[in-house]
Amino acid sequence: MAKVNPDFSETLKDYGAFDLTACYNCGTCTAVCTLSDEENSIPRKMVRYGVLGLEEEIQSSVDPWLCYYCGECSTSCPRQAGPGELMMSLRRYLTASYDWTGLSRRFYTSKIWEIAAIMLLSALILVLFLLFHGPMTTELTPQGGVQLNTFAPWKRIETGDWIMAGILSFFLLSNIFRMYRKIFHGPQKIRVPFRLFFTQLWELIFHFLTQWRFSKSTRTTRIGRKELKISPYWVSHWLLMSGYVLLFTMIVVFLEWFQTDIIHPWWHPQRLLGYYATFGLAFGLIFFVYGRIRRDQENNKHSHYTDWTFLVLLSGTVITGILVHIFRISGLPYATYYTYVLHLMILFPMLMIEVPFSKWSHLAYRPFAVYFNGVRNAALKIKK
């Protein structure tokens, strides 16, 4: 017998949901959703589970992750119940339910906790630089650039990067394991042949690299005289995601090559990759910030404070990163050193908070949800 949590609708309000009792289960939201199918009735089933307080059923479902919030369901809702925003709130709630540390719940439900964590992690970076930075030399390289590695040796930074990457991987992967446990060992326990986790692995890789479900938005984009079914949200999201993944890989794995005092020509691969990553991040940021300021689309009308925290931190990271590059190649030592410290003071808390506990974790949970959904559906077909 399913367990009912009568206070669940109130719990969801802390994550941004509206009044669930406004829904009278007409099914319009699912009828207009292009991502809904026989296996995943999006978003109607989740709305119904939320109204009934079926918390365990929601935790064992992948449906919230299969929604990319195009906003059509909320626009079409005759009761203005906000099913799209409910799905967004459920993603925040599920992120908190997967997290065994409880930090996600704290960050999503308390501004004080999130701000305090950001300040604490920023202060840690500042203290480390005050104690361990190298000489702040004003002597420039033969090419006229700043000797950044004299002030912040890449080997020390790389060591810190690998420690940070290890911590992030531990928290995120352990939370993904909890996600797996809830989906396959929840109220509707499913016996899955082990081989299916390998045969369906392509879905995880494909959807992580392409974010393809995002492209199935019903909105169209006009290019010249042709109206093409290209989702601007998919393009912007993919550029943001690819820029982030590329830059993270460069600063963690290839820092010796990336953080160099040599000023390469603009067409050098090191600079081209850096410029692409910066462009992807900047383009995505401008698109999403502009949309949230204008609030002219349904999926931008309601912003949780953590959405803005993420955008502010990422914007600060991108802007300071650009300034470090400009100051470095322009031969401005002190501007380079101080901006570099500020850059890491913003970047470090953004990664430590957003990747395992908040917005950036969605980059992992979404493709894993598609993957687990494929594994589950394949197992159900074998059972039949």
C-alpha positions as semicolon CSV with decimal commas, in nm:
position;residue;x (nm);y (nm);z (nm)
1;M;0,000;0,000;0,000
2;A;0,136;0,340;-0,104
3;K;0,241;0,574;0,175
4;V;0,080;0,916;0,168
5;N;0,245;1,232;0,296
6;P;-0,042;1,480;0,357
7;D;0,207;1,767;0,396
8;F;0,389;1,701;0,070
9;S;0,226;1,988;-0,122
10;E;0,348;2,228;0,148
11;T;0,697;2,076;0,128
12;L;0,705;2,140;-0,247
13;K;0,624;2,507;-0,197
14;D;0,968;2,545;-0,038
15;Y;1,111;2,433;-0,373
16;G;0,902;2,676;-0,578
17;A;0,578;2,489;-0,651
18;F;0,237;2,658;-0,665
19;D;-0,087;2,545;-0,502
20;L;-0,134;2,188;-0,628
21;T;-0,504;2,186;-0,541
22;A;-0,571;2,416;-0,840
23;C;-0,533;2,114;-1,073
24;Y;-0,850;1,917;-1,145
25;N;-0,676;1,647;-1,352
26;C;-0,814;1,741;-1,695
27;G;-0,504;1,611;-1,875
28;T;-0,453;1,914;-2,102
29;C;-0,090;1,946;-1,992
30;T;-0,006;1,594;-2,106
31;A;-0,201;1,634;-2,431
32;V;0,013;1,931;-2,540
33;C;0,346;1,791;-2,417
34;T;0,564;1,670;-2,705
35;L;0,777;1,463;-2,467
36;S;0,489;1,267;-2,315
37;D;0,445;0,904;-2,425
38;E;0,287;0,579;-2,309
39;E;0,561;0,506;-2,055
40;N;0,597;0,861;-1,922
41;S;0,277;1,065;-1,889
42;I;0,435;1,409;-1,849
43;P;0,345;1,609;-1,644
44;R;-0,003;1,483;-1,545
45;K;0,115;1,183;-1,344
46;M;0,357;1,389;-1,138
47;V;0,090;1,653;-1,071
48;R;-0,146;1,380;-0,952
49;Y;0,119;1,218;-0,732
50;G;0,196;1,558;-0,582
51;V;-0,170;1,626;-0,502
52;L;-0,208;1,282;-0,340
53;G;0,118;1,316;-0,147
54;L;0,275;1,002;-0,299
55;E;0,627;1,105;-0,210
56;E;0,796;0,768;-0,260
57;E;0,639;0,726;-0,605
58;I;0,776;1,066;-0,707
59;Q;1,123;0,979;-0,578
60;S;1,122;0,657;-0,782
61;S;1,014;0,834;-1,102
62;V;1,231;0,984;-1,376
63;D;0,948;1,191;-1,525
64;P;1,055;1,529;-1,377
65;W;1,394;1,491;-1,544
66;L;1,239;1,408;-1,881
67;C;1,066;1,749;-1,882
68;Y;1,267;2,041;-2,020
69;Y;1,012;2,306;-1,925
70;C;0,919;2,453;-2,263
71;G;0,619;2,608;-2,086
72;E;0,345;2,479;-2,320
73;C;0,172;2,285;-2,043
74;S;0,148;2,589;-1,815
75;T;0,032;2,813;-2,099
76;S;-0,242;2,564;-2,191
77;C;-0,356;2,491;-1,835
78;P;-0,719;2,610;-1,793
79;R;-0,671;2,645;-1,418
80;Q;-0,330;2,819;-1,434
81;A;-0,198;2,553;-1,197
82;G;0,160;2,587;-1,330
83;P;0,240;2,222;-1,415
84;G;0,568;2,328;-1,579
85;E;0,683;2,507;-1,265
86;L;0,577;2,204;-1,060
87;M;0,811;1,985;-1,267
88;M;1,091;2,235;-1,208
89;S;1,017;2,230;-0,836
90;L;1,019;1,851;-0,840
91;R;1,365;1,855;-0,996
92;R;1,487;2,069;-0,709
93;Y;1,311;1,839;-0,462
94;L;1,460;1,526;-0,623
95;T;1,807;1,679;-0,620
96;A;1,764;1,724;-0,245
97;S;1,622;1,373;-0,198
98;Y;1,923;1,212;-0,376
99;D;2,171;1,408;-0,164
100;W;2,266;1,213;0,147
101;T;2,442;1,511;0,307
102;G;2,126;1,723;0,334
103;L;2,308;2,024;0,189
104;S;2,092;2,041;-0,124
105;R;1,781;2,074;0,090
106;R;1,948;2,348;0,294
107;F;2,059;2,542;-0,014
108;Y;1,718;2,511;-0,184
109;T;1,516;2,612;0,118
110;S;1,739;2,867;0,291
111;K;1,902;3,174;0,136
112;I;2,115;3,214;0,447
113;W;2,267;2,869;0,409
114;E;2,358;2,923;0,045
115;I;2,501;3,272;0,094
116;A;2,699;3,159;0,400
117;A;2,842;2,862;0,208
118;I;2,947;3,087;-0,082
119;M;3,117;3,333;0,153
120;L;3,292;3,057;0,347
121;L;3,432;2,888;0,035
122;S;3,537;3,224;-0,113
123;A;3,714;3,312;0,211
124;L;3,897;2,978;0,199
125;I;4,041;3,060;-0,144
126;L;4,144;3,407;-0,027
127;V;4,321;3,266;0,280
128;L;4,504;3,004;0,070
129;F;4,630;3,272;-0,166
130;L;4,739;3,497;0,120
131;L;4,941;3,210;0,267
132;F;5,081;3,037;-0,042
133;H;5,093;3,275;-0,339
134;G;5,421;3,335;-0,520
135;P;5,601;3,664;-0,588
136;M;5,392;3,941;-0,747
137;T;5,656;4,034;-1,003
138;T;5,611;4,329;-1,237
139;E;5,868;4,189;-1,479
140;L;5,696;4,088;-1,801
141;T;5,767;3,795;-2,031
142;P;5,966;3,854;-2,353
143;Q;5,630;3,877;-2,532
144;G;5,506;4,146;-2,296
145;G;5,271;3,927;-2,095
146;V;5,230;3,885;-1,719
147;Q;5,413;3,603;-1,541
148;L;5,098;3,457;-1,387
149;N;5,264;3,127;-1,299
150;T;5,513;3,309;-1,080
151;F;5,227;3,435;-0,865
152;A;5,006;3,125;-0,899
153;P;5,221;2,826;-1,003
154;W;5,017;2,593;-1,219
155;K;5,132;2,284;-1,028
156;R;4,985;2,418;-0,703
157;I;4,662;2,517;-0,877
158;E;4,647;2,179;-1,052
159;T;4,682;1,997;-0,720
160;G;4,392;2,199;-0,584
161;D;4,192;2,129;-0,901
162;W;4,235;1,754;-0,866
163;I;4,141;1,761;-0,499
164;M;3,831;1,964;-0,587
165;A;3,744;1,731;-0,878
166;G;3,777;1,429;-0,649
167;I;3,545;1,581;-0,389
168;L;3,289;1,681;-0,653
169;S;3,301;1,336;-0,814
170;F;3,253;1,162;-0,479
171;F;2,945;1,363;-0,385
172;L;2,788;1,362;-0,732
173;L;2,846;0,993;-0,804
174;S;2,724;0,886;-0,459
175;N;2,410;1,092;-0,515
176;I;2,361;0,934;-0,858
177;F;2,386;0,593;-0,690
178;R;2,108;0,697;-0,452
179;M;1,909;0,808;-0,756
180;Y;1,956;0,459;-0,905
181;R;1,846;0,295;-0,580
182;K;1,530;0,501;-0,557
183;I;1,433;0,433;-0,919
184;F;1,498;0,058;-0,931
185;H;1,440;-0,035;-0,566
186;G;1,152;0,197;-0,485
187;P;0,781;0,116;-0,444
188;Q;0,769;-0,039;-0,794
189;K;1,078;-0,255;-0,770
190;I;1,203;-0,371;-1,109
191;R;1,426;-0,671;-1,176
192;V;1,670;-0,566;-1,445
193;P;1,902;-0,806;-1,632
194;F;2,253;-0,675;-1,576
195;R;2,333;-0,670;-1,948
196;L;2,074;-0,396;-2,007
197;F;2,290;-0,147;-1,820
198;F;2,549;-0,197;-2,096
199;T;2,320;-0,221;-2,398
200;Q;2,145;0,103;-2,301
201;L;2,466;0,287;-2,211
202;W;2,467;0,466;-2,547
203;E;2,165;0,667;-2,432
204;L;2,360;0,812;-2,141
205;I;2,651;0,915;-2,363
206;F;2,431;1,045;-2,647
207;H;2,202;1,254;-2,429
208;F;2,486;1,395;-2,222
209;L;2,671;1,511;-2,532
210;T;2,370;1,639;-2,727
211;Q;2,095;1,722;-2,474
212;W;1,873;1,596;-2,756
213;R;1,543;1,587;-2,567
214;F;1,584;1,959;-2,515
215;S;1,563;2,005;-2,894
216;K;1,210;1,865;-2,905
217;S;1,054;2,190;-2,790
218;T;0,733;2,280;-2,974
219;R;0,856;2,635;-3,029
220;T;0,985;2,727;-3,373
221;T;1,255;2,966;-3,486
222;R;1,239;3,172;-3,805
223;I;1,555;3,195;-4,013
224;G;1,496;3,422;-4,311
225;R;1,173;3,311;-4,475
226;K;1,186;2,962;-4,334
227;E;1,036;2,858;-4,006
228;L;1,251;2,584;-3,858
229;K;1,179;2,366;-3,560
230;I;1,494;2,463;-3,376
231;S;1,459;2,525;-3,006
232;P;1,654;2,837;-2,905
233;Y;1,659;2,693;-2,553
234;W;1,833;2,380;-2,678
235;V;2,095;2,580;-2,872
236;S;2,164;2,810;-2,578
237;H;2,167;2,526;-2,326
238;W;2,399;2,315;-2,544
239;L;2,643;2,603;-2,593
240;L;2,642;2,670;-2,218
241;M;2,691;2,302;-2,136
242;S;2,964;2,239;-2,395
243;G;3,151;2,555;-2,296
244;Y;3,142;2,456;-1,931
245;V;3,252;2,094;-1,990
246;L;3,535;2,205;-2,220
247;L;3,662;2,471;-1,980
248;F;3,636;2,240;-1,678
249;T;3,836;1,975;-1,866
250;M;4,103;2,228;-1,964
251;I;4,153;2,367;-1,614
252;V;4,154;2,028;-1,441
253;V;4,325;1,795;-1,692
254;F;4,528;2,028;-1,913
255;L;4,611;2,318;-1,682
256;E;4,983;2,316;-1,768
257;W;4,888;2,376;-2,132
258;F;4,604;2,617;-2,057
259;Q;4,758;2,836;-1,784
260;T;5,081;2,934;-1,953
261;D;5,283;3,253;-1,955
262;I;5,343;3,211;-2,327
263;I;5,114;3,432;-2,536
264;H;5,013;3,215;-2,829
265;P;4,881;3,367;-3,154
266;W;4,500;3,397;-3,167
267;W;4,468;3,097;-3,400
268;H;4,654;2,862;-3,163
269;P;4,433;2,568;-3,042
270;Q;4,479;2,673;-2,680
271;R;4,328;3,016;-2,746
272;L;4,063;2,892;-2,989
273;L;3,934;2,635;-2,741
274;G;3,936;2,896;-2,466
275;Y;3,751;3,143;-2,687
276;Y;3,489;2,882;-2,781
277;A;3,432;2,787;-2,417
278;T;3,401;3,154;-2,325
279;F;3,164;3,219;-2,614
280;G;2,945;2,922;-2,522
281;L;2,920;3,027;-2,160
282;A;2,865;3,395;-2,243
283;F;2,601;3,324;-2,509
284;G;2,406;3,091;-2,283
285;L;2,428;3,333;-1,993
286;I;2,308;3,632;-2,195
287;F;2,018;3,427;-2,333
288;F;1,898;3,299;-1,997
289;V;1,957;3,618;-1,798
290;Y;1,782;3,825;-2,065
291;G;1,488;3,585;-2,063
292;R;1,453;3,595;-1,685
293;I;1,468;3,973;-1,683
294;R;1,206;4,011;-1,956
295;R;0,988;3,727;-1,823
296;D;0,802;3,713;-2,155
297;Q;0,806;3,332;-2,179
298;E;0,627;3,097;-1,944
299;N;0,946;2,917;-1,838
300;N;1,105;3,249;-1,736
301;K;0,819;3,398;-1,538
302;H;0,895;3,229;-1,208
303;S;1,256;3,221;-1,085
304;H;1,367;3,048;-0,768
305;Y;1,639;3,240;-0,583
306;T;1,883;2,955;-0,653
307;D;1,834;3,014;-1,027
308;W;1,962;3,368;-0,987
309;T;2,243;3,259;-0,754
310;F;2,366;3,021;-1,021
311;L;2,347;3,282;-1,297
312;V;2,523;3,545;-1,085
313;L;2,807;3,309;-0,989
314;L;2,852;3,186;-1,345
315;S;2,843;3,543;-1,481
316;G;3,105;3,648;-1,228
317;T;3,323;3,353;-1,326
318;V;3,300;3,431;-1,698
319;I;3,358;3,808;-1,659
320;T;3,659;3,773;-1,429
321;G;3,802;3,498;-1,651
322;I;3,782;3,727;-1,953
323;L;3,944;4,010;-1,759
324;V;4,231;3,787;-1,643
325;H;4,303;3,699;-2,006
326;I;4,290;4,063;-2,118
327;F;4,505;4,190;-1,831
328;R;4,758;3,907;-1,875
329;I;4,823;3,960;-2,247
330;S;4,815;4,339;-2,199
331;G;5,099;4,328;-1,947
332;L;4,909;4,452;-1,641
333;P;5,058;4,252;-1,348
334;Y;4,863;4,365;-1,044
335;A;4,531;4,377;-1,229
336;T;4,601;4,019;-1,344
337;Y;4,693;3,890;-0,998
338;Y;4,402;4,046;-0,809
339;T;4,148;3,951;-1,075
340;Y;4,281;3,594;-1,084
341;V;4,223;3,559;-0,709
342;L;3,874;3,708;-0,744
343;H;3,807;3,469;-1,034
344;L;3,888;3,165;-0,820
345;M;3,695;3,308;-0,525
346;I;3,384;3,300;-0,746
347;L;3,462;2,984;-0,943
348;F;3,539;2,760;-0,644
349;P;3,212;2,810;-0,450
350;M;3,013;2,790;-0,774
351;L;3,158;2,448;-0,854
352;M;3,148;2,315;-0,497
353;I;2,784;2,416;-0,447
354;E;2,627;2,398;-0,791
355;V;2,782;2,077;-0,929
356;P;2,688;1,822;-0,660
357;F;2,411;2,004;-0,472
358;S;2,226;2,244;-0,701
359;K;2,172;2,361;-1,061
360;W;2,477;2,210;-1,235
361;S;2,390;1,863;-1,099
362;H;2,105;1,860;-1,351
363;L;2,366;1,812;-1,624
364;A;2,426;1,468;-1,474
365;Y;2,079;1,379;-1,349
366;R;1,903;1,444;-1,680
367;P;2,109;1,207;-1,899
368;F;2,116;0,947;-1,622
369;A;1,735;0,973;-1,599
370;V;1,705;0,910;-1,974
371;Y;1,948;0,619;-1,936
372;F;1,767;0,466;-1,639
373;N;1,436;0,515;-1,818
374;G;1,568;0,324;-2,119
375;V;1,697;0,044;-1,897
376;R;1,366;0,021;-1,711
377;N;1,156;0,018;-2,028
378;A;1,377;-0,249;-2,184
379;A;1,339;-0,461;-1,869
380;L;0,959;-0,422;-1,875
381;K;0,947;-0,534;-2,240
382;I;1,142;-0,848;-2,153
383;K;0,905;-0,916;-1,864
384;K;0,604;-0,898;-2,097
